[in-house]
Amino acid sequence: MEQKEKISFEKSGIKRRVKSIWNTIKYGVVPFLCLAAANVLSWAGNQLFGAKHGMQPNIAMDANIPFVSWFILFYYVCFPVAIVALFVAFAKNRKRGYDVAFTVTIALLISGLVYLFWPTEFPLEWKYSWLPENMNFFDRWVRLLWNTGIPTCLLPSQHCFFAIACIISVVDSDNMSWWYRTIMIVFNICVVLSTFFLKQHFILDFVTSLAIMTIIYLIVRLCKFGDKMDSWITKREVMKQNKKSTK
């Protein structure tokens, strides 16, 4: 009997933890789905219907940036880390979570329009010129990356959007540990650098991304979008609680 009671107690404890975690992050689910839909529309849509060639917004400094293939690790982990950062933002500060999610969603939709009406291109021939004769594992991985999709969704950079969003989520939010802030800032700076080192983006792509994200986020904060969403959800929670108490 004691063993059964112990197992039952442990199961109830696990359920309480799972429920507590869900109650903390559940408000990030719908914003994440909206963000993901915007990403599909802006990038995948242009891969299907966008132009096959475009302008090359490079500057002299781009030619001096070295090719560093192992930075592909940061490039590929960018989106999973951004998902974690979004839900952590909601868990720590729901208002800022809504602000960041809405900012990225709008930025992605804007990028889709730019890709469609003003496509920019990083020519594969120029990319291949950076590959060494004796390619290592990371070099081959980068070449595989280059061969996937139409290379015209450059300006602005969506990887930079997410990297900037992750940095904003830790800089403009409370109750986050110093080590988490440090890891997020350093990692996402490496994500931005990876777009240059892998010859996926020009410097101007990052500058444009930074400008778009900064302007949108400032407007969203001035309009108090996150505060209004948080207030609306709080009222709904109070109404549900009142209904339960009256039953």
GUVO-361302 format. One record per residue: x, y, z of N, C-alpha, C in turn. Coordinates in steps of 0.05 Angstrom, whole numbers, padded with zeros to 5 digits, always signed. Each point is the difference from the previous one (the first is absolute). Layout:
residues N
XYZXYZXYZ
...
***
This chain:
residues 247
+00017-00024+00000-00017+00024+00000+00017+00025+00000
+00021+00000+00016+00018+00023+00002+00013+00006-00027
+00008-00022-00015+00013+00003-00026-00020+00013-00020
-00025-00009+00001-00020+00010-00018-00006+00030+00006
-00001+00007+00025-00005+00027+00008+00023+00018-00009
+00025-00010+00002+00023+00015-00008+00000+00005-00030
-00007-00021-00016-00002+00004-00029-00021+00019-00007
-00023-00002+00013-00023+00019-00005+00008+00028+00007
+00015+00004+00022+00009+00027+00008+00019+00011-00021
+00019-00017-00010+00019+00009-00020-00013+00008-00026
-00021-00016-00008-00015+00007-00024-00015+00026+00002
-00012+00004+00023-00014+00025+00005+00019+00024+00000
+00024-00005+00010+00021+00022+00001+00008+00007-00028
+00004-00021-00018+00008+00005-00028-00022+00015-00014
-00025-00008+00005-00023+00013-00013-00001+00030+00008
+00005+00005+00026+00000+00028+00009+00022+00016-00014
+00023-00012-00003+00022+00014-00013-00007+00006-00030
-00010-00021-00013-00007+00003-00029-00022+00022-00003
-00020-00001+00018-00021+00020-00001+00011+00028+00005
+00019+00002+00019+00012+00026+00006+00015+00011-00024
+00016-00017-00013+00015+00008-00023-00019+00008-00023
-00021-00015-00004-00019+00006-00021-00014+00027+00005
-00008+00005+00025-00013+00025+00006+00019+00024-00004
+00026-00006+00002+00020+00022-00003+00004+00007-00030
+00001-00021-00017+00007+00005-00028-00023-00001-00020
-00024-00007+00010-00023-00004-00019-00007+00025-00016
+00005+00023+00012-00007+00025-00014+00018+00006-00024
+00022-00015-00002+00018+00004-00023-00007-00018-00024
-00019-00019+00004-00006-00019-00022-00012+00014-00024
-00021+00016+00004-00014+00014-00022+00019+00020-00014
+00014+00017+00015+00020+00018-00013+00021-00016-00016
+00009-00023+00010+00019-00016-00014-00011-00010-00026
-00025-00009+00000-00013-00011-00024-00003+00023-00021
-00007+00024+00009-00003+00023-00018+00027+00006-00012
+00021+00000+00017+00027+00005-00009+00009-00021-00021
-00006-00025+00006+00008-00022-00018-00014+00003-00027
-00026+00007+00001-00015+00004-00025+00011+00023-00017
+00008+00021+00014+00012+00023-00014+00026-00008-00013
+00015-00017+00014+00026-00009-00011-00004-00017-00025
-00020-00018+00001-00006-00017-00023-00009+00017-00024
-00018+00020+00005-00010+00017-00021+00023+00016-00013
+00017+00011+00016+00020+00019-00010+00023-00014-00014
+00009-00023+00011+00023-00014-00012-00008-00021-00020
-00016-00020+00009-00008-00022-00018-00017+00011-00023
-00017+00019+00005-00016+00012-00022+00017+00011-00022
+00022+00014+00008+00017+00012-00020+00018-00020-00013
+00006-00022+00014+00015-00022-00013-00016-00012-00023
-00027+00000+00003-00017-00011-00020-00007+00020-00023
-00005+00025+00008-00010+00019-00019+00018+00024-00005
+00022+00002+00015+00018+00023-00002+00018-00002-00025
+00014+00021-00004+00019+00001-00023+00024-00018+00005
+00011-00011-00022+00023-00018+00002+00026+00016+00002
+00000+00025-00008+00024+00017+00001-00008+00027+00011
+00020+00014+00011-00005+00027+00010+00025+00016+00001
-00002+00023+00013+00023+00018+00003+00019-00010+00021
+00024+00011+00001+00020-00008+00019+00009+00024+00017
-00012+00003+00024+00005+00023+00016+00026-00002+00016
+00022-00007-00013+00025-00003+00015+00016+00026+00000
+00017+00002+00020+00018+00023+00002+00029-00011+00000
+00019+00017-00001+00028-00009-00002+00008-00017+00024
-00011+00006+00023+00008-00014+00025-00008-00030-00001
-00022-00006-00015-00009-00028-00002+00022-00018-00011
+00015+00009-00019+00021-00016-00013+00023-00006+00019
+00002+00016+00022+00022-00004+00019-00007-00018+00024
-00025-00008+00000-00009-00018+00022+00008-00029-00007
+00013-00014+00018+00009-00027-00006-00023-00020+00000
+00006-00023-00012-00019-00022-00001+00007-00019+00023
-00018-00004+00019+00004-00017+00024-00022-00020+00002
+00004-00024-00011-00022-00019-00003-00011-00011+00026
+00016-00002+00022-00010-00011+00024-00021+00017+00014
-00003+00025-00009-00021+00018+00010-00028-00010-00008
-00001-00020-00017-00026-00011-00008-00015-00012+00024
+00015-00007+00021-00012-00010+00025-00018+00021+00012
+00009+00025+00001-00017+00021+00010-00023+00006-00018
+00005-00002-00026-00020+00007-00020-00024-00019+00001
+00006-00026+00004-00022-00020+00000-00014-00001+00027
+00013+00007+00022-00013-00002+00026-00015+00026+00006
+00002+00020-00017-00013+00026+00004-00029-00003+00007
-00015-00014-00017-00029-00001+00003-00009-00015+00025
+00012-00024+00006-00008-00013+00025+00005+00017+00024
+00023+00014+00001+00007+00018+00022-00020+00023+00002
-00009+00010-00023-00019+00022-00001-00027-00009+00012
-00008-00025-00006-00025-00010+00011+00002-00002+00031
+00022-00010+00010+00004-00001+00029+00000+00028+00012
+00014+00018-00013+00001+00028+00010-00027+00013+00001
-00017-00006-00020-00027+00011+00000-00016-00009+00023
+00000-00026+00006-00016-00011+00022+00012+00009+00027
+00026+00002+00002+00012+00010+00024-00009+00029+00005
-00001+00016-00022-00009+00028+00002-00029+00001+00011
-00017-00018-00009-00028+00000+00010-00001-00009+00029
+00018-00019+00007+00000-00010+00028+00010+00021+00019
+00019+00017-00008+00012+00020+00017-00016+00026+00000
-00010+00008-00023-00014+00026-00003-00019-00002-00023
-00025-00006+00005-00019-00005-00021-00004+00024-00018
+00002+00024+00011-00003+00024-00016+00021+00002-00021
+00026-00003+00008+00022+00001-00019-00001-00023-00019
-00010-00023+00008-00003-00023-00018-00018+00007-00023
-00022+00013+00005-00019+00008-00021+00013+00021-00018
+00015+00018+00012+00013+00021-00016+00020-00012-00019
+00017-00018+00009+00020-00012-00016-00012-00017-00022
-00020-00017+00007-00013-00017-00020-00014+00016-00022
-00014+00021+00008-00014+00017-00020+00020+00014-00018
+00022+00009+00012+00021+00014-00016+00011-00018-00021
+00008-00025+00007+00011-00018-00019-00020-00008-00022
-00025-00004+00008-00022-00007-00019-00003+00022-00021
-00001+00025+00008-00003+00022-00019+00025+00002-00017
+00024-00003+00012+00025+00002-00015+00001-00022-00021
-00009-00024+00006+00001-00022-00019-00019+00006-00024
-00024+00011+00006-00018+00006-00021+00011+00022-00019
+00013+00020+00013+00013+00021-00016+00022-00012-00018
+00016-00018+00011+00021-00013-00015-00011-00015-00024
-00023-00013+00004-00013-00014-00023-00007+00018-00023
-00009+00024+00007-00007+00020-00021+00025+00010-00014
+00022+00004+00015+00025+00009-00011+00011-00021-00019
+00000-00026+00009+00010-00022-00016-00015-00001-00027
-00026+00006+00002-00017-00003-00024+00004+00022-00020
+00002+00025+00010+00001+00023-00018+00028+00011-00005
+00019-00007+00018+00028+00009-00004+00019-00022+00008
+00001-00022-00016+00017-00023+00007+00029+00007-00002
+00015-00011+00019+00029+00004+00000+00013-00028-00001
+00024-00002-00011+00012-00026-00005+00029-00001+00008
+00007-00024+00010+00028-00007+00006+00008-00022-00019
+00012+00006-00023+00004-00020-00022+00016-00024+00010
-00009-00024-00008+00013-00025+00008+00028-00001-00010
+00005+00011-00024+00027-00001-00011+00020+00014+00019
-00009+00023+00011+00018+00015+00018+00003-00015+00026
-00021-00013+00009+00002-00016+00025+00020-00023-00003
-00002-00014-00023+00017-00023-00004+00030+00008-00001
+00005+00025-00008+00028+00009-00002+00013+00001+00028
-00015-00001+00021+00011+00001+00027+00007-00028+00011
-00011-00021-00013+00005-00027+00010+00029-00009-00005
+00013-00012+00019+00028-00009-00003+00000-00026-00018
+00023-00006-00011+00002-00024-00017-00005-00026+00017
+00012-00001+00023-00004-00023+00017-00021+00007+00022
-00025-00006-00006-00022+00008+00018-00002-00019+00024
-00005+00012+00023-00005-00016+00024-00030-00004+00003
-00008-00012+00023-00028-00006+00005-00017+00025-00001
+00009+00021+00013-00016+00025+00001-00002+00014-00028
+00021-00002-00015+00000+00011-00028-00022-00013-00016
-00001-00027+00002-00020-00015-00016-00028+00007+00010
-00003+00003+00026-00026+00007+00012-00009+00028-00011
+00018+00019-00001-00006+00026-00010-00008-00001-00030
+00015-00016-00015-00007-00003-00029-00028-00011-00003
-00008-00019+00017-00027-00011-00001-00020+00021+00007
+00006+00018+00019-00017+00022+00007-00004+00019-00024
+00021+00006-00014-00001+00018-00023-00018-00011-00022
-00001-00027-00002-00015-00012-00022-00030-00005+00007
-00008+00009+00024-00028-00004+00007-00015+00027-00003
-00019+00000-00018-00017+00024-00004+00012+00020-00019
-00016+00020-00007+00009+00022-00018+00014+00021+00016
+00025+00007-00007+00016+00019+00016-00008+00029-00003
-00026+00007+00003-00008+00027-00004-00013+00013+00025
-00005-00016+00021-00013+00012+00024+00022+00010+00019
+00013+00022-00008+00023+00010+00015-00006+00024+00017
-00010+00021-00012-00004+00026+00013-00030+00005+00005
-00008+00001+00026+00016-00003+00025+00004-00029+00007
+00018-00005+00019+00006-00027+00008-00018-00009+00023
-00013-00023-00005-00018-00011+00021+00015-00012+00023
+00024-00011-00006+00017-00010+00022+00007+00024+00019
+00005+00022-00012+00007+00024+00016-00025+00010+00015
-00023-00002-00012-00025+00007+00014-00002-00016+00027
+00003-00026-00002-00003-00017+00023+00023+00004+00021
+00024+00005-00010+00022+00005+00018-00004+00026+00015
-00009+00021-00014-00006+00026+00013-00023-00003+00020
-00020-00016-00008-00023-00004+00018+00009-00014+00026
+00018-00019-00002+00010-00014+00024+00015+00019+00018
+00016+00018-00012+00015+00019+00016-00019+00020+00013
-00020+00009-00015-00020+00019+00012-00014-00014+00023
-00007-00025-00003-00015-00015+00021+00014-00001+00026
+00027+00001+00000+00015-00001+00025+00008+00027+00010
+00003+00019-00019+00009+00027+00008-00024+00016+00012
-00023-00003-00013-00024+00016+00009-00019-00017+00015
+00010-00015+00019-00018-00017+00017+00013-00004+00027
-00018-00004+00020+00010-00003+00028+00001-00030+00007
+00011-00005+00024+00000-00026+00012+00015-00021-00016
+00021+00008-00014+00017-00019-00015+00028-00001+00012
+00010-00024+00003+00027-00002+00012+00021+00011-00018
+00022+00008+00012+00022+00013-00016+00012-00020-00019
+00002-00026+00008+00012-00020-00017-00017-00005-00025
-00026+00000+00004-00018-00004-00023+00001+00023-00020
+00001+00025+00011+00003+00023-00016+00026-00001-00016
+00021-00006+00014+00027-00001-00013+00001-00021-00023
-00010-00024+00006+00000-00021-00020-00017+00008-00024
-00023+00011+00004-00018+00009-00022+00013+00021-00017
+00012+00020+00013+00012+00022-00015+00024-00010-00017
+00018-00015+00013+00024-00010-00014-00008-00019-00022
-00018-00019+00005-00009-00019-00020-00012+00014-00024
-00017+00019+00004-00014+00013-00022+00018+00020-00015
+00020+00010+00013+00020+00015-00015+00015-00019-00019
+00005-00024+00009+00012-00020-00017-00018-00008-00023
-00026+00000+00005-00019-00006-00022+00002+00021-00022
+00001+00025+00009+00002+00022-00020+00027-00003-00015
+00021-00005+00014+00026-00004-00013+00000-00023-00020
-00015-00021+00007-00002-00024-00017-00012+00007-00027
-00018+00019-00001-00012+00007-00026+00020+00012-00019
+00021+00013+00012+00022+00012-00016+00021-00022-00007
+00008-00015+00021+00022-00019-00004-00008-00023-00019
-00027-00006-00002-00009-00022-00017-00008+00011-00028
+00004+00026-00004-00007+00012-00026-00029-00003-00007
-00017+00002+00021-00029-00001-00003-00012+00028-00003
+00014+00020+00012-00011+00027+00000+00022+00020-00003
-00008+00024-00010+00018+00023-00001-00003+00016+00026
+00018+00018+00005-00001+00018+00023-00026+00016-00001
-00007+00009-00024-00024+00017-00002-00025-00015+00007
+00000-00027-00003-00023-00016+00008-00005+00002+00030
+00022-00001+00015-00001+00002+00030-00009+00029+00008
+00012+00020-00012-00007+00028+00006-00029+00005-00004
-00011-00011-00023-00029+00004-00005-00016-00015+00020
+00008-00024+00007-00015-00016+00021+00000+00014+00026
+00023+00011+00008+00002+00014+00026-00019+00025+00000
+00000+00015-00022-00017+00024-00003-00029-00007+00002
-00009-00021-00014-00028-00008+00000-00008-00009+00027
+00016-00017+00013-00007-00011+00027-00001+00023+00020
+00019+00018-00001+00001+00022+00020-00024+00018-00003
-00007+00008-00024-00022+00018-00005-00026-00013+00009
-00005-00025-00009-00025-00014+00007-00002-00003+00031
+00022-00009+00012-00002-00005+00029-00005+00026+00016
+00012+00022-00009-00005+00026+00014-00029+00008-00003
-00011-00004-00024-00029+00007-00005-00018-00018+00017
+00007-00026+00001-00016-00019+00016+00001+00007+00030
+00023+00008+00009+00003+00007+00029-00015+00026+00006
+00002+00019-00019-00014+00026+00004-00030-00004+00000
-00010-00019-00016-00029-00006-00001-00009-00017+00023
+00019-00010+00016-00005-00017+00023-00016-00025-00008
+00009-00012-00022-00014-00024-00010+00000-00022+00021
+00024-00006+00010+00002-00022+00020-00016+00006+00025
+00000+00025+00009-00016+00007+00024-00030-00005-00004
-00009+00008-00024-00029-00003-00006-00007-00030-00003
+00017-00016-00012-00005-00028-00002+00000-00013+00027
+00019+00007+00017+00002-00011+00027-00025+00007+00016
-00009+00025-00003-00024+00009+00015-00025-00015-00009
-00002-00004-00027-00023-00014-00011-00001-00029+00010
+00023-00013+00000+00002-00028+00010-00006-00002+00029
+00010+00019+00016-00005+00000+00029-00030+00002+00005
-00014+00018-00014-00029+00003+00003-00014-00026-00006
+00008-00013-00022-00013-00026-00007+00005-00021+00021
+00024+00000+00012+00006-00020+00021-00018+00005+00025
-00003+00026+00007-00017+00007+00022-00029-00008-00005
-00010+00004-00024-00027-00007-00007-00004-00030+00002
+00019-00016-00010-00002-00029+00002+00001-00009+00029
+00017+00012+00016+00002-00007+00028-00026+00006+00015
-00013+00023-00007-00025+00007+00012-00023-00019-00008
+00001-00009-00025-00020-00020-00009+00002-00026+00015
+00026-00009+00004+00004-00025+00014-00009+00002+00029
+00005+00023+00012-00007+00004+00029-00030+00001+00004
-00015+00009-00020-00029+00002+00002-00015-00026-00005
+00014-00020-00012-00012-00026-00005-00002-00017+00025
***
